[in-house]
Amino acid sequence: MGDKNNKISIYYEHPDWFRPLFTALDRRGVAYESIDASGHSFNPDRTIDTPVFFNRMSASASYRGHGNAIFYTRYLLAQLENNGVRVINGSRSYAIETSKALQLSLLRTLGLRHPKTIVSNSLEQISAAAGEIGFPLVVKPNIGGRGSGIILFNSKDELAQAITDGLIDLGPDSTALVQEFLPKRGGTIQRIETLGGKFLYGLRIHTSGENFNLCPAEACLIEDQQLDAEICLTDGPAKGVSFERFDPPAEIIAAVEKIAAEARLDLGGVEYLIDDRTGEPVFYDINALSNFVADAINIVGFDPHEKLVDFLEKEMNRCDTVIGFRSSVAG
């Protein structure tokens, strides 16, 4: 990243997830530069001169051998923002993306129901926390993505055996969540996508069994077929998952837009389920990466990548006239 330019900088780690975005940008003739997050550097004494920086770094990068970029990205985003660069999904949203513990704190701040959880940094504490949470429960890494590392336990013996066998993954920051397992009404979860802090579309995701990888993008489904046996033990390939358009009630849209504002999400998805025991919505995941659903035109009725390009062009135009750092249109 060097001399002044008028290109959108798109910073990403996964080699396949953003091809539809690049295709949409090419089709519209929008100038951009793609930046590989897995191998990058910057000079703290040098101004990074780019008009718009679009952060597409993934929290699940460590499962593809790119864990080096997860914490590095924090430092890069701080440098950009200190330079006054317009960062789309900047440091605040990235902090939320890369910490399920912070997501729960945000949900609590907004008064939104979320799963009962204990955050732990050791296997011994996980065992103790399970006694407080009760079974069934799930253990998940604080830094995850696409359901990576989530394991369902139905009993104390199952958990003890997994700890003995070294199957529990504390993740890149050696922090995990012990969380109550909630029965999903109708076996479905709901995912609400936002753009510019506003509702974009809703999906209802149908699963067969307990599948924690619910990424709706086509690239995720392809990637699942390539997972090795070790990852499959904890991640599980997405089989029997289907998607349909869902029009959420007004109160859900309002709650999601509050989440987007608090998390400074320029682009992001929020997932919730209906607790089958109470009929209440329970929010459990905030995703700043937000891969759009595959075959979107047939499922949601439009191509969200076109709307994303519209948003990126508007941000570029604003940077020609607005002086100073704007952390998010959502805030």
C-alpha positions as CSV (number, residue, x, y, z in Angstrom):
1,M,0.0,0.0,0.0
2,G,2.0,3.0,-1.0
3,D,1.3,6.0,-3.1
4,K,-2.0,7.8,-3.2
5,N,-4.6,6.1,-5.3
6,N,-8.3,6.1,-6.0
7,K,-8.8,2.4,-5.6
8,I,-10.8,0.7,-2.9
9,S,-8.5,-1.5,-0.9
10,I,-10.0,-4.9,-0.2
11,Y,-8.2,-6.8,2.5
12,Y,-9.1,-10.5,2.7
13,E,-7.7,-13.9,3.7
14,H,-9.9,-16.6,2.2
15,P,-9.0,-17.2,-1.5
16,D,-12.6,-18.0,-2.7
17,W,-15.2,-16.2,-0.6
18,F,-14.9,-12.9,-2.3
19,R,-14.8,-13.8,-5.9
20,P,-18.4,-12.8,-6.4
21,L,-17.5,-9.3,-5.0
22,F,-14.6,-9.0,-7.3
23,T,-16.8,-10.0,-10.2
24,A,-19.4,-7.4,-9.3
25,L,-16.7,-4.7,-9.0
26,D,-15.2,-5.7,-12.4
27,R,-18.6,-5.7,-14.0
28,R,-19.2,-2.2,-12.8
29,G,-15.8,-0.9,-13.6
30,V,-14.9,0.0,-10.0
31,A,-11.2,0.3,-9.4
32,Y,-9.9,-1.8,-6.5
33,E,-6.8,-3.5,-5.2
34,S,-6.9,-6.9,-3.5
35,I,-4.7,-7.3,-0.5
36,D,-3.8,-10.8,0.9
37,A,-4.0,-10.6,4.7
38,S,-2.0,-13.8,5.2
39,G,1.2,-12.0,4.1
40,H,1.3,-8.3,4.7
41,S,3.4,-5.6,6.4
42,F,3.2,-1.9,7.2
43,N,5.5,0.9,8.5
44,P,4.1,2.6,11.6
45,D,6.0,5.8,10.7
46,R,4.5,6.0,7.2
47,T,1.0,7.2,6.3
48,I,-1.1,4.6,4.7
49,D,-2.7,6.5,1.8
50,T,-5.9,4.8,0.6
51,P,-9.3,6.4,0.4
52,V,-11.4,3.4,1.5
53,F,-10.2,0.2,3.1
54,F,-12.6,-2.7,3.2
55,N,-11.7,-5.2,5.9
56,R,-12.8,-8.8,5.0
57,M,-10.5,-10.6,7.4
58,S,-11.9,-13.9,8.7
59,A,-12.0,-15.1,12.3
60,S,-11.7,-18.7,11.1
61,A,-8.3,-18.0,9.4
62,S,-6.3,-20.2,11.8
63,Y,-8.2,-23.2,10.5
64,R,-6.6,-22.5,7.1
65,G,-3.1,-21.9,8.4
66,H,-3.4,-18.1,8.4
67,G,-3.8,-17.5,12.2
68,N,-0.9,-15.1,11.9
69,A,-3.2,-12.5,10.4
70,I,-5.9,-12.5,13.1
71,F,-4.1,-10.4,15.7
72,Y,-2.0,-8.6,13.1
73,T,-5.2,-7.2,11.6
74,R,-5.9,-5.4,14.8
75,Y,-2.7,-3.5,14.6
76,L,-3.2,-2.7,10.9
77,L,-6.7,-1.4,11.5
78,A,-5.5,0.8,14.3
79,Q,-2.8,2.3,12.0
80,L,-5.3,3.0,9.3
81,E,-7.8,4.6,11.6
82,N,-5.1,6.7,13.2
83,N,-4.2,7.9,9.7
84,G,-7.8,9.0,9.1
85,V,-8.6,6.3,6.6
86,R,-12.2,5.3,6.0
87,V,-12.2,1.7,7.2
88,I,-15.3,-0.3,6.3
89,N,-15.9,-2.8,9.2
90,G,-13.1,-1.2,11.2
91,S,-11.5,-2.0,14.6
92,R,-14.7,-2.0,16.6
93,S,-16.6,-4.4,14.3
94,Y,-13.5,-6.5,14.0
95,A,-13.1,-6.8,17.7
96,I,-16.7,-8.0,17.9
97,E,-16.1,-10.4,15.0
98,T,-13.1,-12.0,16.7
99,S,-14.6,-12.4,20.2
100,K,-17.7,-14.3,21.0
101,A,-17.3,-13.1,24.6
102,L,-17.5,-9.5,23.4
103,Q,-20.5,-10.3,21.3
104,L,-22.3,-11.6,24.4
105,S,-21.3,-8.5,26.4
106,L,-22.8,-6.3,23.6
107,L,-26.0,-8.3,23.6
108,R,-26.3,-7.9,27.4
109,T,-25.7,-4.2,27.0
110,L,-28.6,-4.0,24.6
111,G,-30.9,-6.1,26.9
112,L,-31.2,-8.9,24.3
113,R,-31.6,-12.4,25.4
114,H,-28.6,-14.6,24.7
115,P,-27.4,-18.1,25.8
116,K,-26.2,-18.5,29.4
117,T,-22.4,-18.7,29.1
118,I,-19.2,-18.9,31.1
119,V,-16.0,-17.7,29.5
120,S,-12.9,-19.7,30.4
121,N,-9.1,-19.8,29.6
122,S,-8.3,-23.3,30.9
123,L,-9.6,-26.9,30.5
124,E,-10.0,-27.1,34.3
125,Q,-12.3,-24.1,34.4
126,I,-14.3,-25.5,31.5
127,S,-15.0,-28.6,33.5
128,A,-16.0,-26.5,36.5
129,A,-18.2,-24.2,34.4
130,A,-20.1,-27.2,32.9
131,G,-21.4,-27.9,36.4
132,E,-22.9,-24.4,36.6
133,I,-24.3,-24.4,33.0
134,G,-25.7,-27.9,33.0
135,F,-26.1,-30.4,30.2
136,P,-26.5,-30.4,27.3
137,L,-24.0,-27.7,26.5
138,V,-21.6,-26.6,23.8
139,V,-17.9,-25.6,24.1
140,K,-16.7,-23.2,21.5
141,P,-13.5,-21.2,20.9
142,N,-13.8,-17.5,21.6
143,I,-12.3,-16.8,18.1
144,G,-14.1,-19.1,15.7
145,G,-16.1,-18.8,12.5
146,R,-18.2,-21.2,10.4
147,G,-18.8,-23.3,13.5
148,S,-15.2,-24.1,13.8
149,G,-14.3,-26.0,17.0
150,I,-17.8,-26.2,18.5
151,I,-18.6,-29.5,20.3
152,L,-21.9,-30.5,21.8
153,F,-21.8,-32.5,25.1
154,N,-24.7,-34.3,26.6
155,S,-23.1,-35.5,29.8
156,K,-20.3,-34.9,32.3
157,D,-18.6,-38.1,31.1
158,E,-18.6,-37.0,27.5
159,L,-16.9,-33.8,28.4
160,A,-14.3,-35.4,30.7
161,Q,-13.4,-37.9,27.9
162,A,-13.0,-35.1,25.4
163,I,-10.7,-33.2,27.7
164,T,-8.7,-36.4,28.3
165,D,-8.4,-37.0,24.6
166,G,-7.4,-33.5,23.8
167,L,-10.4,-32.8,21.6
168,I,-11.3,-29.4,23.0
169,D,-9.9,-26.4,21.1
170,L,-9.5,-23.2,23.1
171,G,-8.7,-21.3,19.9
172,P,-6.0,-18.8,18.9
173,D,-6.4,-16.8,22.1
174,S,-6.7,-19.8,24.4
175,T,-10.2,-18.7,25.5
176,A,-13.4,-20.7,25.2
177,L,-17.1,-20.4,26.0
178,V,-19.1,-23.0,27.9
179,Q,-22.6,-22.3,26.7
180,E,-26.1,-23.7,27.3
181,F,-27.5,-25.7,24.4
182,L,-30.9,-24.4,23.3
183,P,-33.5,-26.4,21.4
184,K,-34.3,-24.6,18.1
185,R,-37.9,-24.3,17.3
186,G,-38.6,-26.1,14.0
187,G,-34.9,-27.1,13.7
188,T,-34.1,-23.7,12.2
189,I,-32.1,-20.6,12.9
190,Q,-32.6,-17.1,11.4
191,R,-29.8,-15.0,10.0
192,I,-30.4,-11.3,9.3
193,E,-28.0,-9.4,7.0
194,T,-27.4,-5.7,7.3
195,L,-25.7,-3.2,5.0
196,G,-24.9,0.4,6.1
197,G,-26.4,-0.5,9.4
198,K,-29.8,-1.2,8.0
199,F,-31.7,-4.4,7.3
200,L,-30.8,-6.0,3.9
201,Y,-32.5,-9.5,4.0
202,G,-33.4,-12.4,6.2
203,L,-32.7,-16.1,5.9
204,R,-34.2,-19.1,7.6
205,I,-31.7,-21.9,7.7
206,H,-32.9,-25.5,8.0
207,T,-30.5,-28.1,9.3
208,S,-30.6,-31.8,9.7
209,G,-29.3,-32.8,13.1
210,E,-26.9,-30.5,15.0
211,N,-24.8,-28.8,12.4
212,F,-22.7,-25.8,13.6
213,N,-21.3,-24.7,10.2
214,L,-24.2,-22.6,8.9
215,C,-22.3,-20.4,6.5
216,P,-24.7,-19.8,3.6
217,A,-22.1,-18.9,0.9
218,E,-21.4,-21.3,-1.9
219,A,-17.7,-21.2,-1.2
220,C,-18.3,-22.5,2.3
221,L,-20.3,-25.4,1.0
222,I,-17.5,-26.3,-1.4
223,E,-14.8,-25.9,1.3
224,D,-16.7,-28.3,3.6
225,Q,-16.2,-31.1,1.2
226,Q,-12.4,-30.6,1.4
227,L,-12.1,-30.6,5.2
228,D,-9.8,-33.2,6.6
229,A,-10.8,-35.8,9.3
230,E,-9.3,-33.8,12.1
231,I,-11.3,-30.7,11.4
232,C,-14.4,-32.8,10.8
233,L,-14.3,-34.0,14.3
234,T,-15.1,-30.5,15.6
235,D,-16.4,-28.5,12.7
236,G,-18.6,-31.0,10.8
237,P,-19.3,-30.6,7.1
238,A,-22.5,-28.7,6.2
239,K,-24.8,-31.5,4.9
240,G,-28.5,-31.3,4.7
241,V,-28.5,-27.5,5.1
242,S,-31.0,-25.4,3.1
243,F,-31.9,-21.7,3.0
244,E,-35.1,-19.8,2.4
245,R,-36.0,-16.1,2.4
246,F,-37.4,-14.9,5.7
247,D,-39.1,-11.7,6.5
248,P,-38.4,-11.0,10.2
249,P,-40.9,-9.1,12.4
250,A,-40.3,-5.4,13.0
251,E,-39.0,-5.9,16.5
252,I,-36.3,-8.3,15.3
253,I,-35.2,-5.8,12.6
254,A,-35.0,-3.1,15.2
255,A,-32.9,-5.3,17.5
256,V,-30.5,-6.2,14.7
257,E,-30.1,-2.6,13.6
258,K,-29.3,-1.7,17.2
259,I,-26.6,-4.5,17.2
260,A,-25.2,-3.1,14.0
261,A,-25.0,0.4,15.4
262,E,-23.4,-0.7,18.7
263,A,-20.9,-3.0,16.9
264,R,-20.1,-0.4,14.2
265,L,-21.1,-2.9,11.5
266,D,-21.0,-1.4,8.0
267,L,-21.8,-4.9,6.8
268,G,-22.7,-7.8,9.0
269,G,-25.0,-10.7,9.8
270,V,-26.8,-11.5,13.1
271,E,-28.1,-15.0,14.0
272,Y,-30.8,-15.9,16.4
273,L,-33.0,-18.9,17.2
274,I,-36.4,-19.3,18.8
275,D,-36.0,-21.2,22.0
276,D,-38.5,-24.1,21.6
277,R,-39.1,-24.1,25.4
278,T,-40.2,-20.5,25.7
279,G,-40.9,-19.2,22.1
280,E,-38.5,-16.3,22.7
281,P,-35.8,-15.2,20.3
282,V,-32.3,-15.8,21.5
283,F,-29.4,-14.0,19.8
284,Y,-26.1,-15.8,19.7
285,D,-23.8,-14.7,16.9
286,I,-22.6,-11.5,15.3
287,N,-20.7,-11.9,12.1
288,A,-18.9,-8.9,10.5
289,L,-17.5,-11.0,7.6
290,S,-21.0,-11.7,6.3
291,N,-20.7,-13.9,3.2
292,F,-23.9,-13.5,1.2
293,V,-26.1,-16.5,0.5
294,A,-25.3,-18.5,-2.7
295,D,-27.9,-18.3,-5.5
296,A,-29.1,-15.1,-3.9
297,I,-31.3,-13.9,-6.8
298,N,-33.4,-17.1,-6.6
299,I,-33.5,-17.2,-2.8
300,V,-33.8,-13.5,-1.7
301,G,-34.8,-12.0,-5.0
302,F,-31.8,-9.8,-5.7
303,D,-28.0,-9.8,-5.9
304,P,-26.7,-8.4,-2.6
305,H,-23.2,-7.9,-4.1
306,E,-24.7,-5.2,-6.4
307,K,-26.0,-3.4,-3.4
308,L,-22.6,-3.8,-1.7
309,V,-20.9,-2.2,-4.7
310,D,-23.4,0.6,-4.6
311,F,-22.4,1.1,-0.9
312,L,-18.7,1.0,-1.7
313,E,-19.1,3.6,-4.5
314,K,-21.0,5.9,-2.2
315,E,-18.3,5.7,0.5
316,M,-15.6,6.4,-2.2
317,N,-17.6,9.5,-3.3
318,R,-18.0,10.7,0.3
319,C,-14.3,10.4,0.9
320,D,-13.8,12.9,-1.9
321,T,-15.8,15.5,0.0
322,V,-15.8,14.5,3.7
323,I,-12.6,15.3,5.7
324,G,-11.7,13.1,8.7
325,F,-12.2,9.6,9.9
326,R,-15.8,8.1,9.9
327,S,-15.7,4.9,11.8
328,S,-19.0,3.6,10.4
329,V,-22.2,4.7,8.8
330,A,-23.9,2.5,11.4
331,G,-22.7,4.4,14.4
